[in-house]
């Protein structure tokens, strides 16, 4: 376990995700207890993807603060989900990530002074850029195919079916519309319009701390 010494006055929030079936909780909780966290949030895993306590914990952090976790699988079930968290929830808001154990153990900063200190965030940024490029390519391919079949298209729509599917999936996981729009390189109001009727239901409830948008 790698715990850096000499913390400053920034806030460190620990997050633990435990399962009712697993028996290895104590190592995770002991590590977080020793990591100089102001608070440790414990969330019990469910069959749903939602992690309301993680979302709430992220909402309390400010630029320069740190989210402390035992290992990456406590906050993400896949590499893609971890990269989304790094890029949209942490990097975009200037929040550090401290991983206590495993191959990625260490303090990772979006503005780290060394390559090693910001490598995770660099990988997440590259993955986000690649996803945006793929979305644009699919949109242009669709437009060219339509033109080849004699259908004239004007300006390609900002939100096609692929983009909308990605936006809906990310919104259902509790991500703010602002973060999703930034990630997809489209306007927030454009995304709201594309989501359409869903904006009146659960998907489009006001984001914490932002009020109506």
Short mmCIF file of the C-alpha atoms (twelve columns), coordinates in Angstrom:
data_MODEL
# 
_entry.id   MODEL 
# 
loop_
_atom_site.group_PDB 
_atom_site.id 
_atom_site.type_symbol 
_atom_site.label_atom_id 
_atom_site.label_alt_id 
_atom_site.label_comp_id 
_atom_site.label_asym_id 
_atom_site.label_seq_id 
_atom_site.Cartn_x 
_atom_site.Cartn_y 
_atom_site.Cartn_z 
_atom_site.pdbx_PDB_model_num 
ATOM 1   C CA . UNK A 1   0.000   0.000   0.000   1 
ATOM 2   C CA . UNK A 2   1.407   3.399   -0.964  1 
ATOM 3   C CA . UNK A 3   0.382   6.333   1.225   1 
ATOM 4   C CA . UNK A 4   2.281   9.567   0.585   1 
ATOM 5   C CA . UNK A 5   3.367   11.579  3.546   1 
ATOM 6   C CA . UNK A 6   2.906   15.285  4.159   1 
ATOM 7   C CA . UNK A 7   -0.676  15.919  3.103   1 
ATOM 8   C CA . UNK A 8   -1.794  19.512  2.644   1 
ATOM 9   C CA . UNK A 9   -5.110  20.914  3.810   1 
ATOM 10  C CA . UNK A 10  -7.130  19.559  0.885   1 
ATOM 11  C CA . UNK A 11  -9.997  17.179  1.628   1 
ATOM 12  C CA . UNK A 12  -9.487  13.440  1.285   1 
ATOM 13  C CA . UNK A 13  -12.654 11.328  1.064   1 
ATOM 14  C CA . UNK A 14  -12.379 7.543   1.200   1 
ATOM 15  C CA . UNK A 15  -14.858 5.369   -0.681  1 
ATOM 16  C CA . UNK A 16  -15.390 1.656   -0.024  1 
ATOM 17  C CA . UNK A 17  -17.725 -0.595  -1.978  1 
ATOM 18  C CA . UNK A 18  -18.521 -3.859  -0.273  1 
ATOM 19  C CA . UNK A 19  -20.536 -6.905  -1.268  1 
ATOM 20  C CA . UNK A 20  -22.862 -8.861  0.960   1 
ATOM 21  C CA . UNK A 21  -21.246 -12.043 -0.382  1 
ATOM 22  C CA . UNK A 22  -17.556 -11.125 -0.097  1 
ATOM 23  C CA . UNK A 23  -15.551 -11.617 3.068   1 
ATOM 24  C CA . UNK A 24  -12.551 -9.365  2.335   1 
ATOM 25  C CA . UNK A 25  -14.039 -6.070  3.501   1 
ATOM 26  C CA . UNK A 26  -11.772 -5.581  6.477   1 
ATOM 27  C CA . UNK A 27  -8.559  -5.156  4.482   1 
ATOM 28  C CA . UNK A 28  -10.251 -2.487  2.372   1 
ATOM 29  C CA . UNK A 29  -11.655 -0.641  5.391   1 
ATOM 30  C CA . UNK A 30  -8.394  -0.875  7.354   1 
ATOM 31  C CA . UNK A 31  -6.446  0.572   4.429   1 
ATOM 32  C CA . UNK A 32  -8.836  3.507   4.085   1 
ATOM 33  C CA . UNK A 33  -8.772  4.110   7.837   1 
ATOM 34  C CA . UNK A 34  -4.983  4.464   7.654   1 
ATOM 35  C CA . UNK A 35  -5.033  6.743   4.583   1 
ATOM 36  C CA . UNK A 36  -5.684  10.033  6.418   1 
ATOM 37  C CA . UNK A 37  -9.219  10.448  5.056   1 
ATOM 38  C CA . UNK A 38  -11.516 13.036  6.568   1 
ATOM 39  C CA . UNK A 39  -14.385 10.607  6.009   1 
ATOM 40  C CA . UNK A 40  -14.843 7.090   4.646   1 
ATOM 41  C CA . UNK A 41  -18.060 6.384   2.737   1 
ATOM 42  C CA . UNK A 42  -19.126 2.732   2.646   1 
ATOM 43  C CA . UNK A 43  -21.557 1.554   -0.027  1 
ATOM 44  C CA . UNK A 44  -23.056 -1.931  -0.295  1 
ATOM 45  C CA . UNK A 45  -23.002 -3.328  -3.828  1 
ATOM 46  C CA . UNK A 46  -26.311 -4.129  -5.496  1 
ATOM 47  C CA . UNK A 47  -27.379 -5.823  -8.714  1 
ATOM 48  C CA . UNK A 48  -27.949 -2.380  -10.234 1 
ATOM 49  C CA . UNK A 49  -25.149 -0.241  -11.639 1 
ATOM 50  C CA . UNK A 50  -26.170 2.770   -9.569  1 
ATOM 51  C CA . UNK A 51  -23.752 3.949   -6.896  1 
ATOM 52  C CA . UNK A 52  -25.605 6.802   -5.179  1 
ATOM 53  C CA . UNK A 53  -23.085 7.153   -2.360  1 
ATOM 54  C CA . UNK A 54  -20.195 7.407   -4.821  1 
ATOM 55  C CA . UNK A 55  -22.085 10.090  -6.749  1 
ATOM 56  C CA . UNK A 56  -22.764 11.957  -3.503  1 
ATOM 57  C CA . UNK A 57  -19.125 11.638  -2.426  1 
ATOM 58  C CA . UNK A 58  -17.903 13.056  -5.728  1 
ATOM 59  C CA . UNK A 59  -20.329 15.941  -5.318  1 
ATOM 60  C CA . UNK A 60  -18.649 17.032  -2.071  1 
ATOM 61  C CA . UNK A 61  -15.151 17.196  -3.575  1 
ATOM 62  C CA . UNK A 62  -13.643 20.416  -4.883  1 
ATOM 63  C CA . UNK A 63  -10.621 21.121  -7.119  1 
ATOM 64  C CA . UNK A 64  -7.493  19.879  -5.382  1 
ATOM 65  C CA . UNK A 65  -9.366  17.382  -3.187  1 
ATOM 66  C CA . UNK A 66  -8.732  13.643  -3.388  1 
ATOM 67  C CA . UNK A 67  -10.915 10.568  -3.765  1 
ATOM 68  C CA . UNK A 68  -9.232  7.642   -1.986  1 
ATOM 69  C CA . UNK A 69  -10.051 4.061   -3.000  1 
ATOM 70  C CA . UNK A 70  -8.617  0.646   -2.155  1 
ATOM 71  C CA . UNK A 71  -8.370  -0.417  -5.799  1 
ATOM 72  C CA . UNK A 72  -9.994  0.613   -9.109  1 
ATOM 73  C CA . UNK A 73  -12.688 -2.072  -9.124  1 
ATOM 74  C CA . UNK A 74  -14.282 -0.374  -6.122  1 
ATOM 75  C CA . UNK A 75  -15.476 2.503   -8.355  1 
ATOM 76  C CA . UNK A 76  -15.769 0.866   -11.786 1 
ATOM 77  C CA . UNK A 77  -16.829 -2.493  -13.188 1 
ATOM 78  C CA . UNK A 78  -14.869 -2.125  -16.415 1 
ATOM 79  C CA . UNK A 79  -11.906 -0.239  -17.819 1 
ATOM 80  C CA . UNK A 80  -14.234 1.924   -19.900 1 
ATOM 81  C CA . UNK A 81  -16.232 2.876   -16.820 1 
ATOM 82  C CA . UNK A 82  -13.005 3.759   -14.982 1 
ATOM 83  C CA . UNK A 83  -11.820 5.938   -17.873 1 
ATOM 84  C CA . UNK A 84  -15.170 7.769   -17.922 1 
ATOM 85  C CA . UNK A 85  -14.879 8.442   -14.181 1 
ATOM 86  C CA . UNK A 86  -11.320 9.719   -14.578 1 
ATOM 87  C CA . UNK A 87  -12.098 12.009  -17.496 1 
ATOM 88  C CA . UNK A 88  -15.585 13.331  -16.694 1 
ATOM 89  C CA . UNK A 89  -15.809 13.299  -12.908 1 
ATOM 90  C CA . UNK A 90  -12.223 13.806  -11.754 1 
ATOM 91  C CA . UNK A 91  -10.082 15.384  -14.473 1 
ATOM 92  C CA . UNK A 92  -12.777 17.849  -15.542 1 
ATOM 93  C CA . UNK A 93  -13.092 19.079  -11.946 1 
ATOM 94  C CA . UNK A 94  -9.443  18.948  -10.908 1 
ATOM 95  C CA . UNK A 95  -9.913  16.111  -8.395  1 
ATOM 96  C CA . UNK A 96  -7.083  13.712  -7.537  1 
ATOM 97  C CA . UNK A 97  -7.392  9.937   -7.230  1 
ATOM 98  C CA . UNK A 98  -5.408  7.990   -4.642  1 
ATOM 99  C CA . UNK A 99  -5.352  4.212   -5.211  1 
ATOM 100 C CA . UNK A 100 -4.056  2.327   -2.191  1 
ATOM 101 C CA . UNK A 101 -3.122  -1.068  -3.616  1 
ATOM 102 C CA . UNK A 102 -2.440  -2.909  -6.854  1 
ATOM 103 C CA . UNK A 103 -0.478  -2.100  -9.985  1 
ATOM 104 C CA . UNK A 104 -1.891  1.447   -10.155 1 
ATOM 105 C CA . UNK A 105 -1.232  2.256   -6.491  1 
ATOM 106 C CA . UNK A 106 -0.288  5.854   -5.837  1 
ATOM 107 C CA . UNK A 107 -1.574  9.414   -5.932  1 
ATOM 108 C CA . UNK A 108 -2.749  10.430  -9.399  1 
ATOM 109 C CA . UNK A 109 -3.206  14.126  -10.179 1 
ATOM 110 C CA . UNK A 110 -4.773  15.638  -13.334 1 
ATOM 111 C CA . UNK A 111 -2.088  18.345  -13.235 1 
ATOM 112 C CA . UNK A 112 0.719   16.112  -11.933 1 
ATOM 113 C CA . UNK A 113 4.278   17.338  -12.297 1 
ATOM 114 C CA . UNK A 114 5.490   13.952  -13.559 1 
ATOM 115 C CA . UNK A 115 4.315   11.573  -16.275 1 
ATOM 116 C CA . UNK A 116 3.832   8.819   -13.691 1 
ATOM 117 C CA . UNK A 117 1.676   11.096  -11.524 1 
ATOM 118 C CA . UNK A 118 -0.755  11.970  -14.317 1 
ATOM 119 C CA . UNK A 119 -0.524  8.887   -16.543 1 
ATOM 120 C CA . UNK A 120 -3.997  7.558   -15.681 1 
ATOM 121 C CA . UNK A 121 -5.572  10.904  -16.579 1 
ATOM 122 C CA . UNK A 122 -3.591  11.089  -19.822 1 
ATOM 123 C CA . UNK A 123 -4.871  7.638   -20.832 1 
ATOM 124 C CA . UNK A 124 -8.446  8.666   -19.980 1 
ATOM 125 C CA . UNK A 125 -8.129  11.853  -22.057 1 
ATOM 126 C CA . UNK A 126 -6.816  9.880   -25.046 1 
ATOM 127 C CA . UNK A 127 -9.660  7.363   -24.755 1 
ATOM 128 C CA . UNK A 128 -12.241 10.177  -24.631 1 
ATOM 129 C CA . UNK A 129 -10.731 11.825  -27.716 1 
ATOM 130 C CA . UNK A 130 -10.748 8.504   -29.561 1 
ATOM 131 C CA . UNK A 131 -14.423 7.961   -28.714 1 
ATOM 132 C CA . UNK A 132 -15.325 11.437  -29.999 1 
ATOM 133 C CA . UNK A 133 -13.396 10.796  -33.230 1 
ATOM 134 C CA . UNK A 134 -15.189 7.475   -33.746 1 
ATOM 135 C CA . UNK A 135 -18.569 9.152   -33.232 1 
ATOM 136 C CA . UNK A 136 -17.713 11.817  -35.811 1 
ATOM 137 C CA . UNK A 137 -16.507 9.166   -38.260 1 
ATOM 138 C CA . UNK A 138 -19.724 7.165   -37.921 1 
ATOM 139 C CA . UNK A 139 -21.765 10.328  -38.450 1 
ATOM 140 C CA . UNK A 140 -19.843 11.238  -41.613 1 
ATOM 141 C CA . UNK A 141 -20.016 7.664   -42.896 1 
ATOM 142 C CA . UNK A 142 -23.787 7.707   -42.467 1 
ATOM 143 C CA . UNK A 143 -24.068 11.001  -44.300 1 
ATOM 144 C CA . UNK A 144 -21.917 9.776   -47.191 1 
ATOM 145 C CA . UNK A 145 -23.972 6.580   -47.440 1 
ATOM 146 C CA . UNK A 146 -27.185 8.589   -47.565 1 
ATOM 147 C CA . UNK A 147 -25.787 10.843  -50.302 1 
ATOM 148 C CA . UNK A 148 -24.684 7.803   -52.307 1 
ATOM 149 C CA . UNK A 149 -28.274 6.556   -52.212 1 
ATOM 150 C CA . UNK A 150 -29.536 9.868   -53.563 1 
ATOM 151 C CA . UNK A 151 -30.672 11.349  -50.271 1 
ATOM 152 C CA . UNK A 152 -29.356 14.821  -49.686 1 
ATOM 153 C CA . UNK A 153 -28.414 15.703  -46.213 1 
ATOM 154 C CA . UNK A 154 -27.667 19.137  -45.058 1 
ATOM 155 C CA . UNK A 155 -25.633 19.650  -41.986 1 
ATOM 156 C CA . UNK A 156 -25.143 16.356  -40.098 1 
ATOM 157 C CA . UNK A 157 -27.181 16.286  -36.891 1 
ATOM 158 C CA . UNK A 158 -25.232 17.119  -33.721 1 
ATOM 159 C CA . UNK A 159 -26.772 14.118  -31.987 1 
ATOM 160 C CA . UNK A 160 -27.234 10.990  -34.091 1 
ATOM 161 C CA . UNK A 161 -28.474 7.613   -32.847 1 
ATOM 162 C CA . UNK A 162 -25.029 6.482   -31.695 1 
ATOM 163 C CA . UNK A 163 -24.374 9.679   -29.762 1 
ATOM 164 C CA . UNK A 164 -27.834 9.563   -28.203 1 
ATOM 165 C CA . UNK A 165 -27.348 5.945   -27.113 1 
ATOM 166 C CA . UNK A 166 -24.067 6.846   -25.411 1 
ATOM 167 C CA . UNK A 167 -25.628 9.884   -23.723 1 
ATOM 168 C CA . UNK A 168 -28.587 7.893   -22.401 1 
ATOM 169 C CA . UNK A 169 -26.375 5.118   -21.054 1 
ATOM 170 C CA . UNK A 170 -24.123 7.558   -19.242 1 
ATOM 171 C CA . UNK A 171 -27.067 9.570   -17.884 1 
ATOM 172 C CA . UNK A 172 -28.671 6.402   -16.500 1 
ATOM 173 C CA . UNK A 173 -25.494 5.854   -14.489 1 
ATOM 174 C CA . UNK A 174 -26.010 9.237   -12.805 1 
ATOM 175 C CA . UNK A 175 -23.559 11.370  -14.806 1 
ATOM 176 C CA . UNK A 176 -24.437 15.072  -15.074 1 
ATOM 177 C CA . UNK A 177 -25.700 16.264  -18.450 1 
ATOM 178 C CA . UNK A 178 -23.013 18.968  -18.436 1 
ATOM 179 C CA . UNK A 179 -20.242 16.363  -18.161 1 
ATOM 180 C CA . UNK A 180 -21.811 14.158  -20.853 1 
ATOM 181 C CA . UNK A 181 -22.171 17.105  -23.260 1 
ATOM 182 C CA . UNK A 182 -18.556 18.118  -22.666 1 
ATOM 183 C CA . UNK A 183 -17.346 14.566  -23.259 1 
ATOM 184 C CA . UNK A 184 -19.302 14.282  -26.531 1 
ATOM 185 C CA . UNK A 185 -18.301 17.792  -27.681 1 
ATOM 186 C CA . UNK A 186 -21.883 19.005  -28.077 1 
ATOM 187 C CA . UNK A 187 -23.845 21.809  -26.473 1 
ATOM 188 C CA . UNK A 188 -25.698 21.115  -23.258 1 
ATOM 189 C CA . UNK A 189 -28.963 22.557  -24.586 1 
ATOM 190 C CA . UNK A 190 -28.561 20.465  -27.751 1 
ATOM 191 C CA . UNK A 191 -28.233 17.346  -25.637 1 
ATOM 192 C CA . UNK A 192 -31.307 18.262  -23.577 1 
ATOM 193 C CA . UNK A 193 -33.343 18.649  -26.783 1 
ATOM 194 C CA . UNK A 194 -32.065 15.344  -28.146 1 
ATOM 195 C CA . UNK A 195 -33.086 13.495  -24.999 1 
ATOM 196 C CA . UNK A 196 -36.612 14.797  -25.659 1 
ATOM 197 C CA . UNK A 197 -39.464 13.367  -23.553 1 
ATOM 198 C CA . UNK A 198 -36.971 11.783  -21.175 1 
ATOM 199 C CA . UNK A 199 -36.116 15.283  -19.989 1 
ATOM 200 C CA . UNK A 200 -39.402 15.308  -18.067 1 
ATOM 201 C CA . UNK A 201 -38.720 12.046  -16.296 1 
ATOM 202 C CA . UNK A 202 -36.124 10.544  -14.076 1 
ATOM 203 C CA . UNK A 203 -33.257 10.929  -16.525 1 
ATOM 204 C CA . UNK A 204 -33.388 14.678  -16.539 1 
ATOM 205 C CA . UNK A 205 -33.837 15.505  -12.881 1 
ATOM 206 C CA . UNK A 206 -31.901 18.573  -11.828 1 
ATOM 207 C CA . UNK A 207 -28.217 17.881  -11.322 1 
ATOM 208 C CA . UNK A 208 -26.950 18.236  -7.760  1 
ATOM 209 C CA . UNK A 209 -25.735 21.719  -7.026  1 
ATOM 210 C CA . UNK A 210 -26.601 23.097  -10.478 1 
ATOM 211 C CA . UNK A 211 -30.339 23.773  -10.274 1 
ATOM 212 C CA . UNK A 212 -32.451 23.758  -13.405 1 
ATOM 213 C CA . UNK A 213 -30.537 23.802  -16.661 1 
# 
